[in-house]
Amino acid sequence: MMKYIIYIIIISFALSGDKVFNSSKAYNYVLEQCDFGPRYPGSEGHQKCKDFLYNKLSKYCNKTVLDEHIIVDPLTSDSVKIYNVFGRINPNIKKRILLIAHWDTRQFADKDLNVRNHKKPVLGANDGASGVAVILTLLEHFYKNSINNIGIDILLADAEDMGRYGEPDTWAIGSRLFSQNYPKPLPEFAVCVDMVADKELEIKMEKYSYQMAPQLMNHIWNLSYMMGYDAFKWDIGPAIIDDHLSFSLETKVPSIDLIDLDYTYWHTIYDIPDNISQYSLEVVGNVLMNFLYQIDENE
């Protein structure tokens, strides 16, 4: 009985007052991004979303940078512009944590069961918009309910999803380029948020993440359990080439990836808002919010 009472107290504290993630806001951020259409480099939606994200970070961060590069698209061989959007909260504080999400979407739905759709673009409600939506909602929350003792960096990375299967260097291009000249000071660790809105959310311990930062992963997984969520699974998942890995390879800073790769509509034309869950956004957002507040309060 005593263990049960303590468990309830912990959950009540974690979800009290200014520590509740606004999942409705996050879902609306998904819709706003999808309203721009597909957001692969070179598309009209890409330009519109870049401006939208830069304006959001300019509003909610103390410092914002638009990092532009011209690259050769691995899928088309076209020369395209890509844009990483970077922001800092509390830029003068040395102890920092980085949150990463990619905002681009895949140009070709090449995992669609219907081969006729393979040349069509992916809307990317989950793979592209969901991680960004969680981070934007956190930013808006921290703008109104301050984090005071740590600094938070935000990297909304471009050109993550234009790779060729089986060729690791063609993925996560934007985060790799940005990380080669990451502004000082470096964060102590990074958390990447990608594909977190599946209706049947299961976030396993991504293999590279667990190799780099097992204690960090255990901390977050324990917190999710204490908050009453079961989406964070204790199984070791597959190794995934994502923005967390490109960041860590360039900076030698440990990072983890919160990702549910077992998404039926991955790289298909059906990665749309109807096939994601607001509740899944809430789970990930609440866990991340309380994790960051814990670190802030312990400084």
Sequence and secondary structure as in RCSB ss.txt:
>XXXX:A:sequence
MMKYIIYIIIISFALSGDKVFNSSKAYNYVLEQCDFGPRYPGSEGHQKCKDFLYNKLSKYCNKTVLDEHIIVDPL
TSDSVKIYNVFGRINPNIKKRILLIAHWDTRQFADKDLNVRNHKKPVLGANDGASGVAVILTLLEHFYKNSINNI
GIDILLADAEDMGRYGEPDTWAIGSRLFSQNYPKPLPEFAVCVDMVADKELEIKMEKYSYQMAPQLMNHIWNLSY
MMGYDAFKWDIGPAIIDDHLSFSLETKVPSIDLIDLDYTYWHTIYDIPDNISQYSLEVVGNVLMNFLYQIDENE
>XXXX:A:secstr
 HHHHHHHHHHHHHTSGGG   HHHHHHHHHHHHHT    TTSHHHHHHHHHHHHHHHHHSSEEEEEEEEEE TT
T  EEEEEEEEEEESTT SSEEEEEEE    S  TT SSGGGTTS    TTTTTHHHHHHHHHHHHHHHS   SS
EEEEEEE SSS   TT GGGSSHHHHHHHTT  SS  SEEEEEES   TT  EEE HHHHHH HHHHHHHHHHHH
HTT   EEEEE     SHHHHHHHHH   EEEEE    TTTTSTT SGGGS HHHHHHHHHHHHHHHHHHHHT 
